[in-house]
Amino acid sequence: MTSYKIPESVLVVIHTADLHVLLIERADKPGFWQSVTGSLDAPDEPLLQTAARELYEETGIVADGETIVLRDWQLSNVYTIYPVWRHRYAPGVTENTEHVFSVEVPRDIAITLSPREHVNYIWLPYLDAADQCFSPSNAEAILQLSRFQHKI
């Protein structure tokens, strides 16, 4: 039986207090820079759990809820799945719902990439990071970062 990705995911924008954003470069698409993203493992997996899992899997950062706190923006985007990645989803699935989170971290936090997913990382001022992202919804979330930074 083929296991398809669930077309519901999280986007986690990682940033410092002065709005430098961490971007990671995809291993399967060199030059494609993004924030942490990932699909639910099960339809009933809580979004916060998905965000914490993906944050740890892709960067090694642990959201402990005290010093490293994930913020749920209560915002979701529906977008068309890029054709290059549609084979990962069930036949006929063309859209994904992405839930936006952010997390503020110290600039000197250790980053441990998952080499099968990402090959490099950079810290950029948020406007430059938005320009560097290949995903329009990721770029838009980064541009909205200052609005959501102190909201919760």
C-alpha positions in Angstrom: 0.0 0.0 0.0 1.3 3.4 -0.9 1.4 5.9 1.9 0.5 9.4 0.6 1.2 12.7 2.4 -1.6 14.3 4.1 -2.5 17.6 2.4 -2.3 19.6 5.6 0.9 21.0 6.9 2.6 23.5 9.1 5.0 26.4 8.3 7.3 27.5 11.2 9.1 30.8 10.8 12.2 30.8 13.0 13.4 34.3 14.0 15.4 36.3 16.4 14.2 39.2 18.5 15.6 41.6 15.9 13.8 39.8 13.1 16.6 37.9 11.5 15.0 34.8 10.0 16.5 31.3 9.6 16.1 29.8 6.1 17.1 26.3 5.2 18.0 25.0 1.7 16.2 21.9 0.4 18.3 18.9 -0.4 16.0 17.8 -3.2 15.9 21.2 -4.8 19.2 23.2 -4.5 18.6 26.9 -4.4 15.1 26.5 -2.9 15.2 28.2 0.5 12.4 28.0 3.0 11.3 28.0 6.7 10.5 24.7 8.4 7.6 23.0 6.8 6.0 19.6 7.2 2.8 17.6 6.8 0.8 16.0 9.6 1.8 12.4 10.3 -1.9 11.5 11.0 -5.1 13.3 10.2 -5.7 13.8 14.0 -2.2 14.9 14.9 -2.5 18.3 16.7 -1.0 21.2 14.7 1.2 22.3 17.6 2.6 18.8 17.9 3.3 18.8 14.1 5.0 22.1 14.4 7.2 21.0 17.3 8.1 17.8 15.6 9.0 19.4 12.3 11.0 22.1 14.1 13.1 19.5 15.9 13.4 17.1 12.9 14.6 19.9 10.5 16.7 22.1 12.8 17.3 20.2 16.0 15.5 23.1 17.9 13.4 21.9 20.8 10.3 23.9 21.5 10.2 23.4 25.3 7.3 25.8 25.9 9.3 27.9 28.3 12.3 29.4 26.6 11.5 28.3 23.1 7.8 28.8 22.5 5.9 28.1 19.3 3.3 30.7 18.5 0.2 29.6 16.6 -0.8 32.5 14.3 -4.3 31.1 13.9 -3.7 31.6 10.2 -3.9 29.1 7.4 -3.1 29.3 3.7 -4.5 27.1 1.0 -2.2 26.8 -2.0 -1.7 24.7 -5.1 0.9 21.9 -4.6 3.8 22.4 -7.0 3.6 19.8 -9.7 7.1 18.5 -8.9 5.8 17.3 -5.5 2.3 16.2 -6.4 3.3 12.5 -6.7 3.7 12.5 -2.9 -0.1 13.0 -2.5 -3.1 10.8 -3.4 -4.2 11.0 -7.0 -6.3 14.1 -7.6 -5.0 16.0 -4.6 -3.8 19.4 -5.9 -4.1 21.7 -2.8 -2.6 21.8 0.6 -3.7 23.7 3.7 -0.7 25.2 5.6 -1.0 26.5 9.2 1.4 29.2 10.2 3.5 29.3 13.4 6.6 31.2 14.5 9.2 30.7 17.1 11.7 33.3 18.5 15.1 31.9 19.3 18.5 33.3 20.3 20.8 34.0 17.3 23.5 31.6 18.6 21.2 28.6 18.9 22.7 25.4 17.6 21.2 24.3 14.2 21.4 20.7 13.3 20.0 20.0 9.8 18.4 16.8 8.7 20.8 16.0 5.7 18.2 14.1 3.8 15.9 17.2 3.8 18.2 20.2 4.0 21.8 21.0 3.1 22.5 24.5 4.3 21.1 27.3 6.4 21.4 31.1 6.6 20.2 33.9 8.9 18.9 36.9 7.0 17.1 40.1 7.9 13.4 39.4 7.5 12.9 41.4 4.3 15.9 39.7 2.6 14.6 36.3 3.9 11.2 36.9 2.3 12.9 37.7 -1.0 15.0 34.5 -0.8 12.0 32.1 -0.2 10.7 30.2 -3.2 7.3 29.8 -1.6 4.9 32.8 -1.8 3.1 31.8 1.3 6.4 31.4 3.2 7.5 34.8 2.0 4.2 36.4 3.0 4.4 34.9 6.5 7.9 36.3 6.9 6.7 39.7 5.8 3.9 39.5 8.4 6.4 38.5 11.2 6.6 41.9 12.8 2.8 42.0 13.1 2.6 38.6 14.8 5.9 38.8 16.9 4.3 40.3 20.0 0.7 39.4 19.4 0.5 36.3 21.6 
